[in-house]
Amino acid sequence: MINSAIKHFKTAEEQRRCSQYAKAVSSYKKALGLYKKASDLTGILNCTIAIADTLRAKGDFTLAKVFYEEGLGIAEALDDRASEADAMTGLGLSIRALGDWKEAMRLIDKANRIYGSLNDRYGEAFSVWAKAGTYRIKGDVKKAVETFHEALDRFKKLKDKSGIAYSYCGLGGSSRVSNNFSDSGKFYTLANKNFQELNDSFGMAYSYCGLGNVRRMHGNYKEALAYFKKAGVLYKKIGDRVSYAYTLWSVGVSNIMLGDFEKAKKSFDESDAFFIETKDPRGRIYCMLGFSELDYLSGRKKKAEATALKALQLAEKYRFKLETGYAKRLSKAIVSGNVFPLNLP
């Protein structure tokens, strides 16, 4: 029984490495069932956290949260401090995606301290990377850039190519929202090169989307759409609805800039549906901003004002600094009648 469980677990690990997330979850669950029959608590723990990690990777944050909480309880019962920290970090990342960046920061900080006490250098590097992304969600972009650089330095010391590449992606995104488009392009290009070498489908999609957004910020909208198409193909293949939804939002903005409002609305509609499904409030705010801009540019000023206000209220509720600023900027532009396609970063 244990040998069969180990076999299913190894299969799942390979499937996850190849970004075959749905298949990986299925294989992990087969292993989990066998470990439960054998009353193997360590096997149960490893499968539970692995399932949570895979669900998070494909954007199922609510279900990932359930598995992380279960894993955390088992780890505490076994006094497995390393697994406690792993579950805390993953739980923090899931909660962050659902909008609660403050609680995410608390959990990730706690995990970081545990990793430090265990002298787990990889765990420390990963938790620093997770913290950097949480600063980004909060809207503290300067701190996000600093912390992603810290994560990058740590991964470089560990010679962890995957960690290095994901740190480059974090720096690419944070640089873009800092309006530093040159650095953003540089970091996403480095990330893409690393992901190609690693054959990491998710990473390639992530960096393609980033490179598309850099092209979009430089006004090269057709080039941007070509990159978004590459990213979208990979995200759909992987089954990551959230990342695909953000890509669709970027497609929508690019189409606004090209004057194709019909295509823009279609992209925003599809994107928004995914954000509703995955309970991502930040993504919903971006779609509201897109809809508001489309309404204004189509002559529906009152509707545009109402939607921009709704986006502002949601951004303020979750204390998203950047998105609050974007919503205020759009609201002000609508009221003043000085709206142009904003092309938000």
ABEGO torsion letter per residue (X at the ends): XAAAAAAAAAAAAAAAAAGBAAAAAAAAAAAAAAAAAAGBAAAAAAAAAAAAAAAAAAGBAAAAAAAAAAAAAAAAAAGBAAAAAAAAAAAAAAAAAAGBAAAAAAAAAAAAAAAAAAGBAAAAAAAAAAAAAAAAAAGBAAAAAAAAAAAAAAAAAAGBAAAAAAAAAAAAAAAAAAGBAAAAAAAAAAAAAAAAAAGBAAAAAAAAAAAAAAAAAAGBAAAAAAAAAAAAAAAAAAGBAAAAAAAAAAAAAAAAAAGBAAAAAAAAAAAAAAAAAAGBAAAAAAAAAAAAAAAAAAGBAAAAAAAAAAAAAAAAAAGBAAAAAAAAAAAAAAAAGABBBAGBX
